[in-house]
Amino acid sequence: MISRSGFGKNNLSGDASYRSFTPTTLLPNPTITLNNEGVALLIEANKKLALLDGLSSRMPNMNLFISIYVRKDALMSS
C-alpha cells in the first residue's frame, strides 16, 4: 500500500524475510529560491563543515569524543 508518506516493502523470503519502510521523496513546497544572502550563508556553512571534517580526521577515537557530548546533552536535558 502506497501512501503519501511512503510504502512498506517485503524484503528477502523465508526465515530471513523482513519488512522495511521506504519514504516518498520530499519536494520543497513552496519551491526554494536563493538570493545573494542565502547563497552566502550556504557557502559559510559549507566552509564550517569542511573545517569540522578536517578536524575530525585528527581525532584518534571519534566515537568516544561524540559520546561525551551525547551524555552531556542527555544530562542537561533531563
mmCIF file of the N, C-alpha and C atoms, coordinates in Angstrom:
data_MODEL
# 
_entry.id   MODEL 
# 
loop_
_atom_site.group_PDB 
_atom_site.id 
_atom_site.type_symbol 
_atom_site.label_atom_id 
_atom_site.label_alt_id 
_atom_site.label_comp_id 
_atom_site.label_asym_id 
_atom_site.label_entity_id 
_atom_site.label_seq_id 
_atom_site.pdbx_PDB_ins_code 
_atom_site.Cartn_x 
_atom_site.Cartn_y 
_atom_site.Cartn_z 
_atom_site.occupancy 
_atom_site.B_iso_or_equiv 
_atom_site.pdbx_formal_charge 
_atom_site.auth_seq_id 
_atom_site.auth_comp_id 
_atom_site.auth_asym_id 
_atom_site.auth_atom_id 
_atom_site.pdbx_PDB_model_num 
ATOM 1   N N  . MET A 1 1  ? 0.835  -1.183  0.000  1.00 0.00 ? 1  MET A N  1 
ATOM 2   C CA . MET A 1 1  ? 0.000  0.000   0.000  1.00 0.00 ? 1  MET A CA 1 
ATOM 3   C C  . MET A 1 1  ? 0.883  1.251   0.000  1.00 0.00 ? 1  MET A C  1 
ATOM 4   N N  . ILE A 1 2  ? 0.669  2.116   -0.944 1.00 0.00 ? 2  ILE A N  1 
ATOM 5   C CA . ILE A 1 2  ? 1.433  3.353   -1.051 1.00 0.00 ? 2  ILE A CA 1 
ATOM 6   C C  . ILE A 1 2  ? 0.605  4.483   -0.462 1.00 0.00 ? 2  ILE A C  1 
ATOM 7   N N  . SER A 1 3  ? 1.228  5.246   0.422  1.00 0.00 ? 3  SER A N  1 
ATOM 8   C CA . SER A 1 3  ? 0.557  6.410   0.991  1.00 0.00 ? 3  SER A CA 1 
ATOM 9   C C  . SER A 1 3  ? 1.396  7.641   0.686  1.00 0.00 ? 3  SER A C  1 
ATOM 10  N N  . ARG A 1 4  ? 0.954  8.760   1.173  1.00 0.00 ? 4  ARG A N  1 
ATOM 11  C CA . ARG A 1 4  ? 1.671  10.000  0.928  1.00 0.00 ? 4  ARG A CA 1 
ATOM 12  C C  . ARG A 1 4  ? 3.047  10.000  1.579  1.00 0.00 ? 4  ARG A C  1 
ATOM 13  N N  . SER A 1 5  ? 3.175  9.316   2.716  1.00 0.00 ? 5  SER A N  1 
ATOM 14  C CA . SER A 1 5  ? 4.444  9.309   3.429  1.00 0.00 ? 5  SER A CA 1 
ATOM 15  C C  . SER A 1 5  ? 5.412  8.267   2.898  1.00 0.00 ? 5  SER A C  1 
ATOM 16  N N  . GLY A 1 6  ? 4.921  7.213   2.239  1.00 0.00 ? 6  GLY A N  1 
ATOM 17  C CA . GLY A 1 6  ? 5.814  6.181   1.710  1.00 0.00 ? 6  GLY A CA 1 
ATOM 18  C C  . GLY A 1 6  ? 5.095  4.852   1.623  1.00 0.00 ? 6  GLY A C  1 
ATOM 19  N N  . PHE A 1 7  ? 5.869  3.773   1.572  1.00 0.00 ? 7  PHE A N  1 
ATOM 20  C CA . PHE A 1 7  ? 5.254  2.456   1.446  1.00 0.00 ? 7  PHE A CA 1 
ATOM 21  C C  . PHE A 1 7  ? 6.118  1.399   2.139  1.00 0.00 ? 7  PHE A C  1 
ATOM 22  N N  . GLY A 1 8  ? 5.446  0.319   2.568  1.00 0.00 ? 8  GLY A N  1 
ATOM 23  C CA . GLY A 1 8  ? 6.130  -0.826  3.152  1.00 0.00 ? 8  GLY A CA 1 
ATOM 24  C C  . GLY A 1 8  ? 6.574  -1.774  2.057  1.00 0.00 ? 8  GLY A C  1 
ATOM 25  N N  . LYS A 1 9  ? 7.670  -2.442  2.284  1.00 0.00 ? 9  LYS A N  1 
ATOM 26  C CA . LYS A 1 9  ? 8.235  -3.294  1.252  1.00 0.00 ? 9  LYS A CA 1 
ATOM 27  C C  . LYS A 1 9  ? 8.704  -4.604  1.885  1.00 0.00 ? 9  LYS A C  1 
ATOM 28  N N  . ASN A 1 10 ? 8.349  -5.740  1.263  1.00 0.00 ? 10 ASN A N  1 
ATOM 29  C CA . ASN A 1 10 ? 8.832  -7.040  1.723  1.00 0.00 ? 10 ASN A CA 1 
ATOM 30  C C  . ASN A 1 10 ? 10.212 -7.290  1.139  1.00 0.00 ? 10 ASN A C  1 
ATOM 31  N N  . ASN A 1 11 ? 11.137 -7.729  1.988  1.00 0.00 ? 11 ASN A N  1 
ATOM 32  C CA . ASN A 1 11 ? 12.500 -7.997  1.567  1.00 0.00 ? 11 ASN A CA 1 
ATOM 33  C C  . ASN A 1 11 ? 12.867 -9.442  1.878  1.00 0.00 ? 11 ASN A C  1 
ATOM 34  N N  . LEU A 1 12 ? 13.590 -10.068 0.971  1.00 0.00 ? 12 LEU A N  1 
ATOM 35  C CA . LEU A 1 12 ? 14.010 -11.461 1.098  1.00 0.00 ? 12 LEU A CA 1 
ATOM 36  C C  . LEU A 1 12 ? 12.806 -12.377 1.219  1.00 0.00 ? 12 LEU A C  1 
ATOM 37  N N  . SER A 1 13 ? 13.032 -13.627 1.573  1.00 0.00 ? 13 SER A N  1 
ATOM 38  C CA . SER A 1 13 ? 11.928 -14.569 1.741  1.00 0.00 ? 13 SER A CA 1 
ATOM 39  C C  . SER A 1 13 ? 12.339 -15.635 2.752  1.00 0.00 ? 13 SER A C  1 
ATOM 40  N N  . GLY A 1 14 ? 11.376 -16.407 3.184  1.00 0.00 ? 14 GLY A N  1 
ATOM 41  C CA . GLY A 1 14 ? 11.638 -17.466 4.153  1.00 0.00 ? 14 GLY A CA 1 
ATOM 42  C C  . GLY A 1 14 ? 11.897 -16.911 5.540  1.00 0.00 ? 14 GLY A C  1 
ATOM 43  N N  . ASP A 1 15 ? 12.796 -17.590 6.288  1.00 0.00 ? 15 ASP A N  1 
ATOM 44  C CA . ASP A 1 15 ? 13.093 -17.171 7.661  1.00 0.00 ? 15 ASP A CA 1 
ATOM 45  C C  . ASP A 1 15 ? 13.802 -15.825 7.729  1.00 0.00 ? 15 ASP A C  1 
ATOM 46  N N  . ALA A 1 16 ? 14.478 -15.433 6.656  1.00 0.00 ? 16 ALA A N  1 
ATOM 47  C CA . ALA A 1 16 ? 15.228 -14.175 6.648  1.00 0.00 ? 16 ALA A CA 1 
ATOM 48  C C  . ALA A 1 16 ? 14.396 -12.994 6.156  1.00 0.00 ? 16 ALA A C  1 
ATOM 49  N N  . SER A 1 17 ? 13.108 -13.185 5.941  1.00 0.00 ? 17 SER A N  1 
ATOM 50  C CA . SER A 1 17 ? 12.290 -12.097 5.409  1.00 0.00 ? 17 SER A CA 1 
ATOM 51  C C  . SER A 1 17 ? 12.061 -11.011 6.457  1.00 0.00 ? 17 SER A C  1 
ATOM 52  N N  . TYR A 1 18 ? 11.920 -9.802  5.976  1.00 0.00 ? 18 TYR A N  1 
ATOM 53  C CA . TYR A 1 18 ? 11.622 -8.666  6.843  1.00 0.00 ? 18 TYR A CA 1 
ATOM 54  C C  . TYR A 1 18 ? 10.937 -7.595  6.008  1.00 0.00 ? 18 TYR A C  1 
ATOM 55  N N  . ARG A 1 19 ? 10.298 -6.649  6.697  1.00 0.00 ? 19 ARG A N  1 
ATOM 56  C CA . ARG A 1 19 ? 9.633  -5.535  6.033  1.00 0.00 ? 19 ARG A CA 1 
ATOM 57  C C  . ARG A 1 19 ? 10.417 -4.269  6.313  1.00 0.00 ? 19 ARG A C  1 
ATOM 58  N N  . SER A 1 20 ? 10.444 -3.392  5.339  1.00 0.00 ? 20 SER A N  1 
ATOM 59  C CA . SER A 1 20 ? 11.096 -2.097  5.522  1.00 0.00 ? 20 SER A CA 1 
ATOM 60  C C  . SER A 1 20 ? 10.175 -1.008  4.986  1.00 0.00 ? 20 SER A C  1 
ATOM 61  N N  . PHE A 1 21 ? 10.430 0.194   5.441  1.00 0.00 ? 21 PHE A N  1 
ATOM 62  C CA . PHE A 1 21 ? 9.643  1.348   5.024  1.00 0.00 ? 21 PHE A CA 1 
ATOM 63  C C  . PHE A 1 21 ? 10.484 2.201   4.092  1.00 0.00 ? 21 PHE A C  1 
ATOM 64  N N  . THR A 1 22 ? 9.937  2.563   2.959  1.00 0.00 ? 22 THR A N  1 
ATOM 65  C CA . THR A 1 22 ? 10.604 3.437   2.000  1.00 0.00 ? 22 THR A CA 1 
ATOM 66  C C  . THR A 1 22 ? 9.802  4.732   1.905  1.00 0.00 ? 22 THR A C  1 
ATOM 67  N N  . PRO A 1 23 ? 10.378 5.843   2.375  1.00 0.00 ? 23 PRO A N  1 
ATOM 68  C CA . PRO A 1 23 ? 9.640  7.109   2.313  1.00 0.00 ? 23 PRO A CA 1 
ATOM 69  C C  . PRO A 1 23 ? 9.576  7.651   0.898  1.00 0.00 ? 23 PRO A C  1 
ATOM 70  N N  . THR A 1 24 ? 8.537  8.412   0.617  1.00 0.00 ? 24 THR A N  1 
ATOM 71  C CA . THR A 1 24 ? 8.452  9.086   -0.681 1.00 0.00 ? 24 THR A CA 1 
ATOM 72  C C  . THR A 1 24 ? 9.397  10.279  -0.669 1.00 0.00 ? 24 THR A C  1 
ATOM 73  N N  . THR A 1 25 ? 9.795  10.721  -1.847 1.00 0.00 ? 25 THR A N  1 
ATOM 74  C CA . THR A 1 25 ? 10.693 11.872  -1.912 1.00 0.00 ? 25 THR A CA 1 
ATOM 75  C C  . THR A 1 25 ? 9.961  13.119  -1.447 1.00 0.00 ? 25 THR A C  1 
ATOM 76  N N  . LEU A 1 26 ? 10.677 13.962  -0.763 1.00 0.00 ? 26 LEU A N  1 
ATOM 77  C CA . LEU A 1 26 ? 10.098 15.206  -0.263 1.00 0.00 ? 26 LEU A CA 1 
ATOM 78  C C  . LEU A 1 26 ? 10.448 16.338  -1.209 1.00 0.00 ? 26 LEU A C  1 
ATOM 79  N N  . LEU A 1 27 ? 9.449  16.925  -1.774 1.00 0.00 ? 27 LEU A N  1 
ATOM 80  C CA . LEU A 1 27 ? 9.644  18.073  -2.646 1.00 0.00 ? 27 LEU A CA 1 
ATOM 81  C C  . LEU A 1 27 ? 9.386  19.336  -1.848 1.00 0.00 ? 27 LEU A C  1 
ATOM 82  N N  . PRO A 1 28 ? 10.241 20.312  -1.977 1.00 0.00 ? 28 PRO A N  1 
ATOM 83  C CA . PRO A 1 28 ? 10.014 21.542  -1.216 1.00 0.00 ? 28 PRO A CA 1 
ATOM 84  C C  . PRO A 1 28 ? 8.751  22.250  -1.685 1.00 0.00 ? 28 PRO A C  1 
ATOM 85  N N  . ASN A 1 29 ? 7.931  22.596  -0.733 1.00 0.00 ? 29 ASN A N  1 
ATOM 86  C CA . ASN A 1 29 ? 6.698  23.295  -1.048 1.00 0.00 ? 29 ASN A CA 1 
ATOM 87  C C  . ASN A 1 29 ? 6.560  24.448  -0.076 1.00 0.00 ? 29 ASN A C  1 
ATOM 88  N N  . PRO A 1 30 ? 6.732  25.656  -0.414 1.00 0.00 ? 30 PRO A N  1 
ATOM 89  C CA . PRO A 1 30 ? 6.955  26.191  -1.748 1.00 0.00 ? 30 PRO A CA 1 
ATOM 90  C C  . PRO A 1 30 ? 8.392  25.922  -2.193 1.00 0.00 ? 30 PRO A C  1 
ATOM 91  N N  . THR A 1 31 ? 8.644  26.135  -3.464 1.00 0.00 ? 31 THR A N  1 
ATOM 92  C CA . THR A 1 31 ? 9.970  25.877  -4.004 1.00 0.00 ? 31 THR A CA 1 
ATOM 93  C C  . THR A 1 31 ? 10.994 26.798  -3.347 1.00 0.00 ? 31 THR A C  1 
ATOM 94  N N  . ILE A 1 32 ? 12.217 26.331  -3.292 1.00 0.00 ? 32 ILE A N  1 
ATOM 95  C CA . ILE A 1 32 ? 13.280 27.095  -2.650 1.00 0.00 ? 32 ILE A CA 1 
ATOM 96  C C  . ILE A 1 32 ? 13.903 28.054  -3.665 1.00 0.00 ? 32 ILE A C  1 
ATOM 97  N N  . THR A 1 33 ? 13.971 29.301  -3.283 1.00 0.00 ? 33 THR A N  1 
ATOM 98  C CA . THR A 1 33 ? 14.657 30.292  -4.114 1.00 0.00 ? 33 THR A CA 1 
ATOM 99  C C  . THR A 1 33 ? 15.760 30.908  -3.270 1.00 0.00 ? 33 THR A C  1 
ATOM 100 N N  . LEU A 1 34 ? 16.939 30.989  -3.837 1.00 0.00 ? 34 LEU A N  1 
ATOM 101 C CA . LEU A 1 34 ? 18.076 31.541  -3.108 1.00 0.00 ? 34 LEU A CA 1 
ATOM 102 C C  . LEU A 1 34 ? 18.416 32.926  -3.629 1.00 0.00 ? 34 LEU A C  1 
ATOM 103 N N  . ASN A 1 35 ? 18.594 33.846  -2.696 1.00 0.00 ? 35 ASN A N  1 
ATOM 104 C CA . ASN A 1 35 ? 19.084 35.176  -3.055 1.00 0.00 ? 35 ASN A CA 1 
ATOM 105 C C  . ASN A 1 35 ? 20.563 35.235  -2.666 1.00 0.00 ? 35 ASN A C  1 
ATOM 106 N N  . ASN A 1 36 ? 21.175 36.381  -2.824 1.00 0.00 ? 36 ASN A N  1 
ATOM 107 C CA . ASN A 1 36 ? 22.605 36.513  -2.516 1.00 0.00 ? 36 ASN A CA 1 
ATOM 108 C C  . ASN A 1 36 ? 22.913 36.191  -1.061 1.00 0.00 ? 36 ASN A C  1 
ATOM 109 N N  . GLU A 1 37 ? 22.049 36.611  -0.153 1.00 0.00 ? 37 GLU A N  1 
ATOM 110 C CA . GLU A 1 37 ? 22.273 36.343  1.266  1.00 0.00 ? 37 GLU A CA 1 
ATOM 111 C C  . GLU A 1 37 ? 22.201 34.839  1.556  1.00 0.00 ? 37 GLU A C  1 
ATOM 112 N N  . GLY A 1 38 ? 21.240 34.152  0.950  1.00 0.00 ? 38 GLY A N  1 
ATOM 113 C CA . GLY A 1 38 ? 21.115 32.713  1.146  1.00 0.00 ? 38 GLY A CA 1 
ATOM 114 C C  . GLY A 1 38 ? 22.306 31.948  0.609  1.00 0.00 ? 38 GLY A C  1 
ATOM 115 N N  . VAL A 1 39 ? 22.808 32.352  -0.550 1.00 0.00 ? 39 VAL A N  1 
ATOM 116 C CA . VAL A 1 39 ? 23.985 31.711  -1.127 1.00 0.00 ? 39 VAL A CA 1 
ATOM 117 C C  . VAL A 1 39 ? 25.199 31.943  -0.239 1.00 0.00 ? 39 VAL A C  1 
ATOM 118 N N  . ALA A 1 40 ? 25.352 33.160  0.279  1.00 0.00 ? 40 ALA A N  1 
ATOM 119 C CA . ALA A 1 40 ? 26.474 33.463  1.169  1.00 0.00 ? 40 ALA A CA 1 
ATOM 120 C C  . ALA A 1 40 ? 26.407 32.612  2.439  1.00 0.00 ? 40 ALA A C  1 
ATOM 121 N N  . LEU A 1 41 ? 25.216 32.427  2.976  1.00 0.00 ? 41 LEU A N  1 
ATOM 122 C CA . LEU A 1 41 ? 25.059 31.589  4.171  1.00 0.00 ? 41 LEU A CA 1 
ATOM 123 C C  . LEU A 1 41 ? 25.393 30.124  3.878  1.00 0.00 ? 41 LEU A C  1 
ATOM 124 N N  . LEU A 1 42 ? 24.980 29.632  2.714  1.00 0.00 ? 42 LEU A N  1 
ATOM 125 C CA . LEU A 1 42 ? 25.313 28.256  2.338  1.00 0.00 ? 42 LEU A CA 1 
ATOM 126 C C  . LEU A 1 42 ? 26.822 28.072  2.160  1.00 0.00 ? 42 LEU A C  1 
ATOM 127 N N  . ILE A 1 43 ? 27.480 29.038  1.576  1.00 0.00 ? 43 ILE A N  1 
ATOM 128 C CA . ILE A 1 43 ? 28.931 28.969  1.403  1.00 0.00 ? 43 ILE A CA 1 
ATOM 129 C C  . ILE A 1 43 ? 29.628 28.964  2.758  1.00 0.00 ? 43 ILE A C  1 
ATOM 130 N N  . GLU A 1 44 ? 29.179 29.812  3.671  1.00 0.00 ? 44 GLU A N  1 
ATOM 131 C CA . GLU A 1 44 ? 29.770 29.859  5.012  1.00 0.00 ? 44 GLU A CA 1 
ATOM 132 C C  . GLU A 1 44 ? 29.540 28.544  5.765  1.00 0.00 ? 44 GLU A C  1 
ATOM 133 N N  . ALA A 1 45 ? 28.352 27.990  5.640  1.00 0.00 ? 45 ALA A N  1 
ATOM 134 C CA . ALA A 1 45 ? 28.058 26.708  6.289  1.00 0.00 ? 45 ALA A CA 1 
ATOM 135 C C  . ALA A 1 45 ? 28.929 25.602  5.708  1.00 0.00 ? 45 ALA A C  1 
ATOM 136 N N  . ASN A 1 46 ? 29.141 25.615  4.414  1.00 0.00 ? 46 ASN A N  1 
ATOM 137 C CA . ASN A 1 46 ? 29.985 24.613  3.769  1.00 0.00 ? 46 ASN A CA 1 
ATOM 138 C C  . ASN A 1 46 ? 31.432 24.728  4.259  1.00 0.00 ? 46 ASN A C  1 
ATOM 139 N N  . LYS A 1 47 ? 31.923 25.945  4.430  1.00 0.00 ? 47 LYS A N  1 
ATOM 140 C CA . LYS A 1 47 ? 33.276 26.156  4.957  1.00 0.00 ? 47 LYS A CA 1 
ATOM 141 C C  . LYS A 1 47 ? 33.404 25.582  6.365  1.00 0.00 ? 47 LYS A C  1 
ATOM 142 N N  . LYS A 1 48 ? 32.392 25.821  7.198  1.00 0.00 ? 48 LYS A N  1 
ATOM 143 C CA . LYS A 1 48 ? 32.423 25.312  8.577  1.00 0.00 ? 48 LYS A CA 1 
ATOM 144 C C  . LYS A 1 48 ? 32.384 23.790  8.600  1.00 0.00 ? 48 LYS A C  1 
ATOM 145 N N  . LEU A 1 49 ? 31.582 23.186  7.725  1.00 0.00 ? 49 LEU A N  1 
ATOM 146 C CA . LEU A 1 49 ? 31.538 21.728  7.650  1.00 0.00 ? 49 LEU A CA 1 
ATOM 147 C C  . LEU A 1 49 ? 32.869 21.150  7.181  1.00 0.00 ? 49 LEU A C  1 
ATOM 148 N N  . ALA A 1 50 ? 33.522 21.813  6.236  1.00 0.00 ? 50 ALA A N  1 
ATOM 149 C CA . ALA A 1 50 ? 34.836 21.359  5.766  1.00 0.00 ? 50 ALA A CA 1 
ATOM 150 C C  . ALA A 1 50 ? 35.864 21.448  6.884  1.00 0.00 ? 50 ALA A C  1 
ATOM 151 N N  . LEU A 1 51 ? 35.811 22.516  7.677  1.00 0.00 ? 51 LEU A N  1 
ATOM 152 C CA . LEU A 1 51 ? 36.711 22.658  8.813  1.00 0.00 ? 51 LEU A CA 1 
ATOM 153 C C  . LEU A 1 51 ? 36.466 21.557  9.839  1.00 0.00 ? 51 LEU A C  1 
ATOM 154 N N  . LEU A 1 52 ? 35.201 21.287  10.141 1.00 0.00 ? 52 LEU A N  1 
ATOM 155 C CA . LEU A 1 52 ? 34.854 20.229  11.080 1.00 0.00 ? 52 LEU A CA 1 
ATOM 156 C C  . LEU A 1 52 ? 35.313 18.863  10.577 1.00 0.00 ? 52 LEU A C  1 
ATOM 157 N N  . ASP A 1 53 ? 35.161 18.621  9.285  1.00 0.00 ? 53 ASP A N  1 
ATOM 158 C CA . ASP A 1 53 ? 35.597 17.359  8.706  1.00 0.00 ? 53 ASP A CA 1 
ATOM 159 C C  . ASP A 1 53 ? 37.111 17.208  8.818  1.00 0.00 ? 53 ASP A C  1 
ATOM 160 N N  . GLY A 1 54 ? 37.838 18.279  8.566  1.00 0.00 ? 54 GLY A N  1 
ATOM 161 C CA . GLY A 1 54 ? 39.295 18.237  8.679  1.00 0.00 ? 54 GLY A CA 1 
ATOM 162 C C  . GLY A 1 54 ? 39.754 17.994  10.104 1.00 0.00 ? 54 GLY A C  1 
ATOM 163 N N  . LEU A 1 55 ? 39.100 18.650  11.057 1.00 0.00 ? 55 LEU A N  1 
ATOM 164 C CA . LEU A 1 55 ? 39.464 18.450  12.461 1.00 0.00 ? 55 LEU A CA 1 
ATOM 165 C C  . LEU A 1 55 ? 39.099 17.058  12.952 1.00 0.00 ? 55 LEU A C  1 
ATOM 166 N N  . SER A 1 56 ? 37.977 16.527  12.473 1.00 0.00 ? 56 SER A N  1 
ATOM 167 C CA . SER A 1 56 ? 37.550 15.207  12.942 1.00 0.00 ? 56 SER A CA 1 
ATOM 168 C C  . SER A 1 56 ? 38.492 14.103  12.471 1.00 0.00 ? 56 SER A C  1 
ATOM 169 N N  . SER A 1 57 ? 39.196 14.322  11.356 1.00 0.00 ? 57 SER A N  1 
ATOM 170 C CA . SER A 1 57 ? 40.138 13.299  10.886 1.00 0.00 ? 57 SER A CA 1 
ATOM 171 C C  . SER A 1 57 ? 41.359 13.204  11.794 1.00 0.00 ? 57 SER A C  1 
ATOM 172 N N  . ARG A 1 58 ? 41.578 14.192  12.632 1.00 0.00 ? 58 ARG A N  1 
ATOM 173 C CA . ARG A 1 58 ? 42.709 14.183  13.565 1.00 0.00 ? 58 ARG A CA 1 
ATOM 174 C C  . ARG A 1 58 ? 42.373 13.540  14.904 1.00 0.00 ? 58 ARG A C  1 
ATOM 175 N N  . MET A 1 59 ? 41.098 13.251  15.139 1.00 0.00 ? 59 MET A N  1 
ATOM 176 C CA . MET A 1 59 ? 40.683 12.632  16.406 1.00 0.00 ? 59 MET A CA 1 
ATOM 177 C C  . MET A 1 59 ? 41.038 11.151  16.394 1.00 0.00 ? 59 MET A C  1 
ATOM 178 N N  . PRO A 1 60 ? 41.674 10.647  17.467 1.00 0.00 ? 60 PRO A N  1 
ATOM 179 C CA . PRO A 1 60 ? 42.032 9.227   17.482 1.00 0.00 ? 60 PRO A CA 1 
ATOM 180 C C  . PRO A 1 60 ? 40.815 8.311   17.608 1.00 0.00 ? 60 PRO A C  1 
ATOM 181 N N  . ASN A 1 61 ? 39.776 8.739   18.329 1.00 0.00 ? 61 ASN A N  1 
ATOM 182 C CA . ASN A 1 61 ? 38.579 7.919   18.511 1.00 0.00 ? 61 ASN A CA 1 
ATOM 183 C C  . ASN A 1 61 ? 37.363 8.837   18.472 1.00 0.00 ? 61 ASN A C  1 
ATOM 184 N N  . MET A 1 62 ? 36.813 9.038   17.293 1.00 0.00 ? 62 MET A N  1 
ATOM 185 C CA . MET A 1 62 ? 35.708 9.976   17.109 1.00 0.00 ? 62 MET A CA 1 
ATOM 186 C C  . MET A 1 62 ? 34.468 9.538   17.882 1.00 0.00 ? 62 MET A C  1 
ATOM 187 N N  . ASN A 1 63 ? 34.193 8.232   17.952 1.00 0.00 ? 63 ASN A N  1 
ATOM 188 C CA . ASN A 1 63 ? 33.001 7.756   18.665 1.00 0.00 ? 63 ASN A CA 1 
ATOM 189 C C  . ASN A 1 63 ? 33.072 8.100   20.144 1.00 0.00 ? 63 ASN A C  1 
ATOM 190 N N  . LEU A 1 64 ? 34.244 7.983   20.754 1.00 0.00 ? 64 LEU A N  1 
ATOM 191 C CA . LEU A 1 64 ? 34.396 8.343   22.158 1.00 0.00 ? 64 LEU A CA 1 
ATOM 192 C C  . LEU A 1 64 ? 34.179 9.841   22.348 1.00 0.00 ? 64 LEU A C  1 
ATOM 193 N N  . PHE A 1 65 ? 34.727 10.639  21.458 1.00 0.00 ? 65 PHE A N  1 
ATOM 194 C CA . PHE A 1 65 ? 34.572 12.092  21.528 1.00 0.00 ? 65 PHE A CA 1 
ATOM 195 C C  . PHE A 1 65 ? 33.108 12.495  21.436 1.00 0.00 ? 65 PHE A C  1 
ATOM 196 N N  . ILE A 1 66 ? 32.380 11.902  20.501 1.00 0.00 ? 66 ILE A N  1 
ATOM 197 C CA . ILE A 1 66 ? 30.965 12.233  20.328 1.00 0.00 ? 66 ILE A CA 1 
ATOM 198 C C  . ILE A 1 66 ? 30.138 11.757  21.520 1.00 0.00 ? 66 ILE A C  1 
ATOM 199 N N  . SER A 1 67 ? 30.459 10.570  22.050 1.00 0.00 ? 67 SER A N  1 
ATOM 200 C CA . SER A 1 67 ? 29.672 10.030  23.168 1.00 0.00 ? 67 SER A CA 1 
ATOM 201 C C  . SER A 1 67 ? 29.742 10.924  24.399 1.00 0.00 ? 67 SER A C  1 
ATOM 202 N N  . ILE A 1 68 ? 30.863 11.618  24.586 1.00 0.00 ? 68 ILE A N  1 
ATOM 203 C CA . ILE A 1 68 ? 30.983 12.542  25.718 1.00 0.00 ? 68 ILE A CA 1 
ATOM 204 C C  . ILE A 1 68 ? 29.925 13.643  25.602 1.00 0.00 ? 68 ILE A C  1 
ATOM 205 N N  . TYR A 1 69 ? 29.762 14.199  24.414 1.00 0.00 ? 69 TYR A N  1 
ATOM 206 C CA . TYR A 1 69 ? 28.799 15.287  24.227 1.00 0.00 ? 69 TYR A CA 1 
ATOM 207 C C  . TYR A 1 69 ? 27.356 14.784  24.205 1.00 0.00 ? 69 TYR A C  1 
ATOM 208 N N  . VAL A 1 70 ? 27.151 13.557  23.762 1.00 0.00 ? 70 VAL A N  1 
ATOM 209 C CA . VAL A 1 70 ? 25.800 12.984  23.819 1.00 0.00 ? 70 VAL A CA 1 
ATOM 210 C C  . VAL A 1 70 ? 25.379 12.816  25.273 1.00 0.00 ? 70 VAL A C  1 
ATOM 211 N N  . ARG A 1 71 ? 26.280 12.312  26.099 1.00 0.00 ? 71 ARG A N  1 
ATOM 212 C CA . ARG A 1 71 ? 25.970 12.149  27.533 1.00 0.00 ? 71 ARG A CA 1 
ATOM 213 C C  . ARG A 1 71 ? 25.747 13.495  28.204 1.00 0.00 ? 71 ARG A C  1 
ATOM 214 N N  . LYS A 1 72 ? 26.578 14.472  27.868 1.00 0.00 ? 72 LYS A N  1 
ATOM 215 C CA . LYS A 1 72 ? 26.424 15.806  28.444 1.00 0.00 ? 72 LYS A CA 1 
ATOM 216 C C  . LYS A 1 72 ? 25.067 16.397  28.079 1.00 0.00 ? 72 LYS A C  1 
ATOM 217 N N  . ASP A 1 73 ? 24.670 16.254  26.819 1.00 0.00 ? 73 ASP A N  1 
ATOM 218 C CA . ASP A 1 73 ? 23.390 16.778  26.380 1.00 0.00 ? 73 ASP A CA 1 
ATOM 219 C C  . ASP A 1 73 ? 22.238 16.054  27.071 1.00 0.00 ? 73 ASP A C  1 
ATOM 220 N N  . ALA A 1 74 ? 22.372 14.727  27.220 1.00 0.00 ? 74 ALA A N  1 
ATOM 221 C CA . ALA A 1 74 ? 21.323 13.968  27.919 1.00 0.00 ? 74 ALA A CA 1 
ATOM 222 C C  . ALA A 1 74 ? 21.204 14.410  29.369 1.00 0.00 ? 74 ALA A C  1 
ATOM 223 N N  . LEU A 1 75 ? 22.325 14.673  30.004 1.00 0.00 ? 75 LEU A N  1 
ATOM 224 C CA . LEU A 1 75 ? 22.306 15.117  31.387 1.00 0.00 ? 75 LEU A CA 1 
ATOM 225 C C  . LEU A 1 75 ? 21.676 16.503  31.510 1.00 0.00 ? 75 LEU A C  1 
ATOM 226 N N  . MET A 1 76 ? 22.021 17.396  30.597 1.00 0.00 ? 76 MET A N  1 
ATOM 227 C CA . MET A 1 76 ? 21.496 18.758  30.655 1.00 0.00 ? 76 MET A CA 1 
ATOM 228 C C  . MET A 1 76 ? 20.004 18.814  30.325 1.00 0.00 ? 76 MET A C  1 
ATOM 229 N N  . SER A 1 77 ? 19.512 17.899  29.502 1.00 0.00 ? 77 SER A N  1 
ATOM 230 C CA . SER A 1 77 ? 18.114 17.965  29.111 1.00 0.00 ? 77 SER A CA 1 
ATOM 231 C C  . SER A 1 77 ? 17.194 17.163  30.038 1.00 0.00 ? 77 SER A C  1 
ATOM 232 N N  . SER A 1 78 ? 17.786 16.393  30.953 1.00 0.00 ? 78 SER A N  1 
ATOM 233 C CA . SER A 1 78 ? 16.918 15.588  31.851 1.00 0.00 ? 78 SER A CA 1 
ATOM 234 C C  . SER A 1 78 ? 16.504 16.344  33.078 1.00 0.00 ? 78 SER A C  1 
# 
